[in-house]
Amino acid sequence: MSVIELSKRIIEKLSSIEDELILKEIYDIIKIESEIDSVYKLTTEEKNSIDAGLKDIRDGKIVSSEKANDLIKEGQH
């Protein structure tokens, strides 16, 4: 069955459903699916932050998680 045929069958079935709860559930599923398909677009600021982080990695400007946690603790005192 092709996508077009399947879509037509679904529309036919939907048009016969009178139960509001079922229709709301179907709508929620369709809404979630459409949100999953959308691609997140990075802002210029986000792209710049990622690029800066990657440059730091290339330049060896990194610390372990443990060291980072220690630095944070030191800054809190």
C-alpha positions in Angstrom: 0.0 0.0 0.0 1.4 3.4 -1.0 1.6 6.4 1.3 -1.1 8.1 -0.6 -3.5 5.1 -0.3 -2.7 4.8 3.4 -3.4 8.5 4.0 -6.7 8.2 2.2 -7.7 5.2 4.3 -6.8 7.0 7.5 -8.8 10.1 6.5 -11.8 7.9 5.7 -11.6 6.2 9.1 -11.0 9.5 10.9 -14.1 11.1 9.4 -16.3 8.3 10.8 -14.9 8.6 14.4 -17.2 10.4 16.7 -15.5 9.8 20.0 -13.9 13.0 21.1 -11.3 11.3 23.3 -10.1 9.1 20.5 -9.8 12.0 18.2 -7.8 14.0 20.7 -5.5 11.1 21.2 -5.0 10.8 17.4 -4.4 14.5 17.2 -1.7 14.3 20.0 0.1 11.5 18.1 0.0 13.5 14.9 1.2 16.6 16.7 4.1 14.8 18.3 5.1 13.3 14.9 5.2 16.7 13.3 7.3 18.1 16.1 9.8 15.2 15.7 10.2 15.9 12.0 11.1 19.5 12.6 14.8 20.3 12.6 16.2 22.4 15.4 17.9 25.5 13.9 20.9 26.8 15.9 21.1 30.5 16.5 24.2 32.4 15.5 25.1 32.6 19.2 24.8 28.9 19.7 26.9 28.2 16.6 29.6 30.6 17.9 29.6 28.9 21.3 30.0 25.5 19.7 32.8 26.7 17.5 34.5 28.3 20.5 34.2 25.0 22.5 35.6 23.0 19.6 38.5 25.4 19.2 39.2 25.0 23.0 39.3 21.3 22.5 41.7 21.5 19.5 43.9 23.9 21.6 44.0 21.5 24.5 42.1 23.9 26.8 40.2 21.2 28.5 39.9 19.8 32.1 38.4 16.6 33.4 35.0 16.6 35.0 36.5 16.0 38.4 38.8 19.1 37.9 35.9 21.2 36.7 33.9 20.2 39.8 36.8 21.1 42.0 37.1 24.5 40.3 33.4 25.1 40.8 33.6 24.2 44.5 36.6 26.5 45.0 34.6 29.4 43.4 31.8 28.9 45.8 33.9 29.7 48.9 
